[in-house]
Amino acid sequence: MKYKKIIITGVGGFIGSSFTRECLKRGYIITGVDSMTYASNWNHITEFEQNPNFKFIFGDINNIYKIEDCDLIINIAAESHVDRSIDNCKDFIHSNINGVHNLLELIKGTKIPLIQISTDEIYGDIEEGSHKETDNLNPSNPYAATKSSADLLIQSYARTYGIKYNIIRLTNNYGKDQHLEKLIPKTINHLKHGKKIPLHNQGTPLRNWLHVDDSVEAILTVIEKGKLNEIYNVNGNYELENKTVVSEIIKIYKKEDNIELNDYVDYSCSRPGQDVRYSLDDTKLRELGWYTKVKFVDKLREIVEFHLDN
């Protein structure tokens, strides 16, 4: 095992809890940090605290003043919902930029590497082809801008202060127990309550869907096999228009193949600065042996049934 003791921020969130669960299964000793905002789930913390290899620190990454004994820090803590960042990006600057800055200051002068979990959105959209790790950053919304700022801040600390890092950029994540503001659970929730599903820009934006289990494996692959001071893209295995995703969910929910999408969808909303398509070239990561294992079609039905029962 390359590292043994890991600090994970954002352990109460969607990706953070899935990653923590797998790390504990593999025998890592975990210190979890989370301020438990609206998107976090205390049930995860209760579950993890049953494991003697887990310790929880309730707090904001901006307010950490010393580093617990560890070999590695993985920063998954972030504000992540684009629409909220457009309404008011104050919390995004606080967590995604200032929080990362605080972590960098804490590890400056140590040998503790920082792994930053980032996003495909930092590159902006791309109508054809895929973005490589060396492409320029061109964020289209405040959320993406704060994540871009964090990535650049980390790289500047590596050059100026010699800190060690990895940046891992993920495409659109999905899975069970995701917050209701995200497209798949939001669609299911609207169907349950008989409400029309809001779709930006006629539902035409393309997203590349990456299951959280594949994201977890990607992060662990970088930890166990990757080279420090490198950036790794992680691309999903399924590219679909948002309206197609919504249509498939409705078919599963209604148990009907023939539906009229217009009966269920509200096309009146529009997101300022909407990106038309994201896609990442993840050749570098695949050369380490990682590949997507989860099939979108199989998991979508499972997720719909999960949300219907919970």
C-alpha positions in Angstrom: 0.0 0.0 0.0 1.5 3.3 -1.2 -0.3 5.3 1.5 -1.9 4.2 4.7 -3.4 7.2 6.6 -5.6 9.4 4.5 -7.5 12.6 5.2 -10.6 12.8 3.1 -12.6 16.1 3.0 -16.3 16.0 2.0 -16.9 12.6 3.5 -20.6 13.3 4.0 -21.2 14.1 0.3 -22.1 11.9 -2.7 -18.6 11.2 -4.1 -16.8 11.6 -0.8 -19.0 9.0 1.0 -18.6 6.5 -1.8 -14.9 6.9 -1.8 -14.6 6.7 1.9 -16.6 3.5 2.0 -14.3 1.8 -0.5 -11.1 3.0 1.3 -12.3 1.5 4.6 -13.0 -1.8 2.8 -9.4 -1.8 1.5 -8.0 -1.2 5.0 -7.0 2.5 4.8 -7.1 4.5 8.0 -9.3 7.5 7.3 -9.8 10.9 9.0 -12.9 12.4 7.4 -13.7 16.1 7.4 -17.0 17.7 6.5 -19.0 20.8 7.5 -22.2 18.8 6.7 -23.9 21.3 4.5 -27.3 20.7 2.8 -25.8 18.2 0.4 -24.2 16.1 3.1 -25.8 13.1 4.8 -25.2 12.3 8.5 -26.2 8.6 7.8 -22.9 8.2 6.1 -21.0 9.5 9.1 -22.9 7.2 11.4 -22.1 4.2 9.2 -18.4 5.0 9.0 -18.0 5.6 12.7 -18.8 1.9 13.2 -15.3 1.2 11.7 -12.3 1.6 14.1 -10.2 2.9 11.2 -12.4 6.0 10.8 -12.3 9.3 12.7 -14.6 12.2 11.9 -13.9 15.9 12.3 -16.9 18.1 11.9 -15.7 21.4 10.4 -15.1 23.6 7.4 -11.8 23.1 5.5 -11.3 26.9 5.8 -11.1 26.4 9.6 -8.6 23.6 9.9 -5.5 24.9 11.7 -3.4 21.8 11.8 -3.0 18.6 9.8 -3.8 15.3 11.5 -1.3 12.5 11.2 -1.6 11.4 7.6 0.3 10.3 4.4 -2.1 12.0 2.0 -5.0 14.5 1.7 -7.8 14.0 -0.8 -10.0 17.1 -1.2 -13.5 16.2 -2.3 -15.2 19.0 -0.4 -16.8 21.5 -2.7 -19.9 23.4 -3.7 -20.9 21.9 -6.9 -24.3 22.9 -8.3 -23.9 25.3 -11.3 -27.3 26.9 -10.9 -26.6 27.9 -7.3 -23.3 29.4 -8.3 -25.0 31.5 -10.9 -27.5 32.8 -8.3 -24.7 33.5 -5.8 -21.2 32.3 -5.9 -20.0 33.5 -2.5 -20.2 30.0 -1.0 -18.3 28.6 -4.0 -15.5 31.0 -3.5 -15.4 30.2 0.2 -15.2 26.4 -0.2 -13.7 25.9 -3.7 -11.0 28.5 -3.6 -10.4 29.7 -0.1 -10.7 26.2 1.4 -8.2 24.8 -1.1 -5.9 27.7 -0.3 -6.0 26.8 3.4 -5.2 23.2 2.7 -2.2 24.3 0.6 -0.9 26.5 3.4 -1.2 23.6 5.8 0.8 21.2 3.7 3.4 23.8 2.6 6.8 22.7 3.9 5.6 19.1 4.5 5.9 16.0 2.3 2.1 15.4 2.4 0.6 15.3 -1.2 -2.8 16.8 -2.0 -5.1 15.1 -4.4 -7.7 17.6 -5.7 -11.0 16.2 -7.2 -11.9 18.6 -10.0 -14.3 18.7 -13.0 -14.6 18.5 -16.7 -16.3 21.9 -16.6 -13.0 23.8 -16.1 -12.2 23.3 -19.8 -15.5 24.8 -21.0 -17.5 23.0 -23.7 -16.2 21.3 -26.8 -18.5 20.6 -29.7 -16.3 17.8 -31.2 -13.4 15.7 -29.9 -12.2 15.7 -26.3 -10.2 17.9 -24.0 -6.7 16.7 -22.9 -5.1 17.5 -19.6 -2.8 20.1 -21.3 -5.7 22.1 -22.8 -6.3 25.7 -21.6 -9.0 26.3 -19.0 -12.0 28.2 -20.2 -14.8 28.0 -17.5 -18.3 29.1 -18.5 -19.9 29.6 -15.1 -18.9 30.7 -11.6 -18.8 27.1 -10.3 -16.4 26.1 -13.0 -14.3 29.2 -12.5 -13.8 28.5 -8.8 -12.7 24.9 -9.6 -10.4 26.3 -12.3 -8.9 28.7 -9.8 -8.3 26.0 -7.3 -6.5 23.8 -9.9 -4.3 26.7 -10.9 -3.6 27.6 -7.3 -2.4 24.1 -6.6 -0.1 24.1 -9.7 1.4 27.4 -8.6 2.1 26.1 -5.1 3.8 23.1 -6.7 6.1 25.3 -8.7 6.7 28.0 -6.0 6.8 25.9 -2.8 7.4 22.4 -4.1 4.2 20.8 -2.8 3.2 17.4 -4.3 -0.2 17.0 -5.9 -2.5 15.2 -8.3 -5.6 16.8 -10.0 -8.3 14.4 -11.1 -11.0 15.8 -13.4 -14.3 13.9 -13.6 -17.1 14.0 -16.1 -20.8 14.1 -15.0 -21.2 11.8 -11.9 -24.3 9.8 -11.1 -25.4 7.0 -8.8 -27.7 6.2 -5.8 -28.2 8.7 -3.0 -27.2 11.8 -5.0 -28.7 15.1 -3.9 -32.1 16.1 -5.4 -30.6 19.1 -7.2 -28.8 16.8 -9.7 -30.6 15.9 -13.0 -31.4 12.2 -12.4 -32.8 12.4 -8.8 -34.4 15.7 -9.6 -36.3 14.1 -12.5 -37.4 11.2 -10.4 -38.5 13.6 -7.6 -40.6 15.7 -10.0 -42.3 12.6 -11.4 -43.1 11.4 -7.9 -44.8 14.8 -7.1 -46.5 15.2 -10.5 -44.5 18.2 -11.5 -43.0 19.1 -14.9 -39.3 18.5 -15.1 -37.3 21.7 -15.9 -34.8 21.2 -18.8 -32.4 24.0 -19.8 -31.9 24.9 -23.4 -34.5 22.5 -24.8 -32.6 19.6 -23.2 -30.0 19.5 -25.9 -26.8 19.9 -23.9 -24.7 16.7 -24.1 -23.2 15.2 -20.9 -20.8 12.3 -20.4 -22.1 10.1 -17.6 -19.6 8.6 -15.2 -20.9 6.3 -12.4 -19.6 7.1 -8.9 -18.1 3.6 -8.6 -16.0 4.2 -11.6 -14.9 7.6 -10.2 -13.9 5.9 -7.0 -11.8 3.4 -8.9 -10.2 6.2 -10.9 -9.1 8.0 -7.8 -7.7 4.9 -6.2 -5.9 4.1 -9.5 -4.2 7.5 -9.3 -3.3 7.0 -5.6 -1.9 3.5 -6.2 -0.4 3.7 -9.6 -0.2 7.4 -10.7 2.7 9.8 -10.8 2.7 12.8 -8.6 2.4 16.3 -10.0 0.2 15.0 -12.9 -3.3 15.8 -13.9 -5.6 12.9 -14.9 -8.9 13.2 -16.8 -11.7 10.7 -16.1 -14.3 10.2 -18.9 -17.6 8.4 -18.5 -18.6 5.7 -21.0 -22.0 7.2 -22.0 -22.7 10.5 -23.8 -26.3 11.6 -24.0 -28.4 14.7 -24.4 -30.1 15.7 -21.1 -33.6 15.2 -22.7 -32.7 11.6 -23.6 -31.7 10.9 -20.0 -35.0 12.3 -18.8 -36.9 10.4 -21.4 -35.3 7.1 -20.3 -36.1 7.8 -16.6 -39.8 8.5 -17.5 -40.0 5.3 -19.4 -38.6 3.3 -16.4 -40.8 5.2 -13.9 -44.0 4.8 -16.0 -43.1 1.3 -17.2 -44.0 2.4 -20.7 -41.9 2.6 -23.8 -44.2 5.0 -25.6 -44.3 8.4 -23.9 -44.8 12.0 -25.1 -41.8 13.9 -23.5 -43.6 17.2 -23.8 -46.2 16.0 -21.4 -43.6 15.8 -18.6 -41.0 18.5 -19.4 -40.9 22.3 -18.9 -38.7 23.7 -21.6 -39.1 27.4 -20.6 -36.0 27.6 -18.4 -32.5 28.5 -19.8 -29.1 28.5 -18.0 -26.9 31.5 -18.7 -23.6 30.4 -20.2 -24.8 26.9 -20.8 -22.1 24.5 -22.1 -23.3 22.5 -25.1 -21.0 19.4 -24.6 -18.3 18.1 -22.3 -15.8 15.3 -23.2 -12.4 14.3 -21.8 -9.5 12.4 -23.2 -8.5 10.0 -20.4 -5.8 8.1 -22.3 -3.3 8.8 -19.5 -5.5 7.2 -16.8 -6.4 4.2 -19.0 -2.7 3.6 -19.5 -2.6 2.9 -15.7 -5.1 0.1 -16.2 -8.4 1.9 -15.3 -11.5 1.6 -17.5 -15.2 2.2 -17.0 -17.0 -0.9 -15.7 -20.5 0.3 -15.0 -23.1 0.4 -17.8 -25.4 3.5 -17.7 -28.5 1.7 -18.9 -28.2 -1.0 -16.2 -27.6 1.5 -13.4 -30.3 4.0 -14.4 -33.1 1.5 -13.7 -31.5 0.6 -10.4 -31.3 4.3 -9.4 -34.9 5.0 -10.3 -36.0 2.1 -8.2 -33.8 3.2 -5.3 -35.3 6.7 -5.3 -38.8 5.3 -5.5 -38.1 3.3 -2.3 -36.3 6.1 -0.5 
